[in-house]
Amino acid sequence: MKKAKSTLSSVLLVCLSLIWLSPIYIILANSFKSRDEMYVNPLGMPVKFSLEYYSGAMEKMNFLRAFGVSLVITIVSVAIIVVLCAMAAWMMARSDGKLSKAIYYTLILTMLIPFQTLMMPLMQEMNSLEKLLGIQIKDTIGGLIFMYIGFGAGMGVFMFYGFVKGSLPRTLEEAAIIDGCNTWQLFWRVVFPLMKPTIITLVILDVIWIWNDYLLPSLTLKSASNRTIPIGTQIFFGQYTIEWNMAMAALMLTIIPVVVFYLCAQKHIVKGVAAGAVKG
């Protein structure tokens, strides 16, 4: 009986996995087909495998430029989010003041607000800030990074705060202080290295989020030279026609880097989430 249940569970998991992976298969298979072949047989394997449509998609969407912009935005945003959130969460966790708790819970509450409700107010605030400071914020890589830091602060502080409370002994910090560490040295030499599981988990989640994000860059980046990869793929979706085969190739080019990154770092996810969720 147990063997039958185990077999049934395995079959069910395999079926669910195939259903979940089916969109990726459709994108991959159709990225090698001509438009005629794709319309005739959208679910079958291509007659021949050719990189023609991949090279065409890369040229049309200026892939290398878009890849560089996405890479810079992702790396800089994630690095700043990790460092600032780790610092803020550590200080909040070690302080029992009402102000620290108020700031912490305010950041947590921001995670509950859908981004769609903030789109118009955000753009209005960016316009006001540009007029006040006399500098351009929208349609700049720096401005987009600034927004990502703000939107990523809530989850980052939440994860680091839980790790510090549940997995970082205060006695270790006290011993470092006795040995002569000041606050700066204590954070960088003792606290931050011990946060590695949570750091890796947050990096993975934020890289996937920022790399694949379409909505926020579409609102802020208008120049062709500043387009990220997700924004670059919209060139294949015209008003009167859609180049589905090239669009599929472009989508695969978008997916591959983040999948490779995820596969290299996935072993740290469970450990990092568990370490950050022990105590809040």
N, C-alpha and C positions, 0 to 999 in steps of 0.2 A: 504493500500500500504506500509506504513511504517512498519507494523507488518510483512508483507511478506518479505521485505528486511532484517529486523532484523533476522527473522528465517533462511533465506538463508545464511546470514553472519555467523550465529551460526553453521549451518550445515557445511559450508565451513571450518570454523576454526576447528571444530571437526575432519573433514576428514584430514586436513593438520597436525593436532596434531597426529593423528593415524599413518600417513605416517612417520612423524618425529620419533615417538616412536617405529616403527616397527623393526629397527635393535636391539634395546634393548630387545624387546620381543623375537626375534629370538635367541639372545645370552642366555637369561634367560631360555627359553624353552629347548634348545639343551644342556644346561649345566647339565640337569638331565637325558639325554638319553644315551643309549649305542651307539656305533658307527653304529651298524647295524640299529637300530631304527632311528637314525638321518639321515642316507642315504635314508631310505625308506620314512620317513615322516618328512622332515626338518622343515615344517611350523606348524605342529600340536602340541598339548600338549603331554607331556610324558605319557606313560602308567602308570608309578609309579614314585613318587618323592622320590629320595634317595640322601643322601649327600656323597655317595661313591666317586663320581668323584671330589667333592670339597676337600675331605680329601686326595685323590690321588694327585690332583694338588698341594695342599699345601706342601705335602711331597716332591714331585719331584722338585718343583721350590724353595724349602727352603723358604717358604712364610714368616715366622716370621722374618728371617734374612733380606730378601728383604724389608719387611714392615718397619723394624727398620731403615734401610739405607735410604729409601725414606722419612721417617718421619723426620730424622735428617737433611737431605739435604733441605727438604721443609721448615721446621721451621726456621732453621738458615738463609737460603737464604732470605726468606721473611722478617724476622725480621731486618736483616741488610739493605735490600733494602728500607724498610719503613723508618727506622731511618735516613739513609744517604740522601735519596731523599727528605725527609721532611726538613732536615736541609739545603740542597743545594737549594731547591726551595724557601724556605723562604728568604734566604740571596739574591738570585738572584732577587726575586720579590721586595725586599725592597731596592735594589741598582739600580740606574739608569745609572751605568757605562757601557761603551761599551764592556768591557771585560765580564761582567756578561751576557749581551745580546748575545754576541758571543758564550759563553759556552752554554747558554740555547738553542739557535737555532742549535748548533752543536749536542746537545743531541737529539733534536727533529728530526733532519735529520737522525740519526742512526735508528730511527723507520721505515724508508722507505727502508732500505737495507735488502733484504731477507737473512736469515741465511745461505741458501744453497750456496750463493756466498762467504761466509766467512769461510766455513768449512776447506778447505785446507790451506789458509793463517793462520787461527787460530791455526791449529795443528803445522804448521811450526814455528809460534811464540812461542808456548808452548815448543817446542823442543829447540829453541834458549834460552828461558828463563831458562829452566832446566840446560842447559850447563853453562849459565852465573852465576846463583845462586848456582849451585851445589846441588840442591834439586829436589826431584821428585814432579811434579805437576800433570801430567797425571796419571790416574789410582789411584787417591786419592780423598776422599770425599771433602777435603779442596780445592783442585784444581777445582773441579766441582762447588762448592759453589762460588768460586772466579769468575768463568765465568758467572754464573747466575746473580751475582750482576752487572757485566758489561752490560749484555744484558737487564736486567730489569731497568737500570737507566733511560733510555729515557722516557718510559711511566710513571714511578714514578714521575720524576721531572715535566713532563707535567701536570699530574693531580694535584699535590700539588701547582704548580705555579698558575694554574687557580683558585684554591680555595683561595689562599692567596690574589690574585688580586681582586677577585670578592666578597668574603664573609668574609674576615678578616679585620675589620677596623683598620686603623693605630692608631686611637685615643686610642684604647684599649691598645695597646703596649706602647704608650706614657704615659698613666696613670700609667701603671705598672712600667715604668722607674722612674717616679716621686716618686712612693712609695718605691723606693730603689732596684728594681730588676736589676741585671746585665744581660748580654746577655744570659748566660747559664740558669739562673733562668727564664728569660723571655720566652725562648723557651720551657722549660720543664713544667713550671707551668701555662703558659698562652696560648702560640701558639699551642703546640702539642696536648693538650686536646681538643681544638676547632677543630682540624683537624679530629676528630673521623669519620665523614661520609666518607671522602676521604680515610682515613686509612683502614676502613673496606672494602670499594670497591676495593682498591688496593690489600689488602690481599686476597680477594676472587679470583680476576683475576690471581694473581701470584700463589696462591696455585693450582688452576686448571691447569695452564700452567706447573709449575714445576713438580707436581705430575704425570701428564700424559705424560711428555716429554720423547720421545724415542731417538731422533736423537743425541742430544748432549751427553747424557750418553753413547750411543753406540759407540761414537767416543773416549771417554776418559776413560771409566771404562772397564777394561779387566778382572780383577780378579773376580772369582766367589763370593768371600766374599763381594765385593763392588757393586754387581748388585742391581739396583733398581727394583721395581715391573714390570714396562714395559719391562725392559731388561730380567727379569726372565721368562716372558711369551714366549720368543722366543725358549725356550727349547722344546716346543711342536710342533714346525714347523721344522721338519727335512728335509734332502735333498731328501729322498725317501718316507717318510710317514709323515702325519700330524695327531696328536691326537686331532681331532676337539672337542670332548666332554670335554676333560680336558682343552683344550685351552679356550673354552667358560666359563668353571668354573673359570679358572684363570682370565679371563677378567672381570667377575662379581666381583671377589674379589678385582680387581683393581678399579672398578667403585664405589663400595659401599661406601668406606670412603669419597671420594670427594663429592658424592651426598649427604651424610648425612651432611657434612660440609656446602655445598651450601644451603641446605634447612634450616639450622639453621641461616644462615646469609643473605639470599636473600632479606629480607625486607629493608636492608640498601643499596642495589645496586642503585636503581633509585635515592634516595636522595643523595648518594655520587657522582654519575656521574653528576647530575644536579648542585651540589655545586661546582664541579671541572671544569665545562664547561661554567660558566657564563661569564667569561672574561679571555682572554689570553694575 
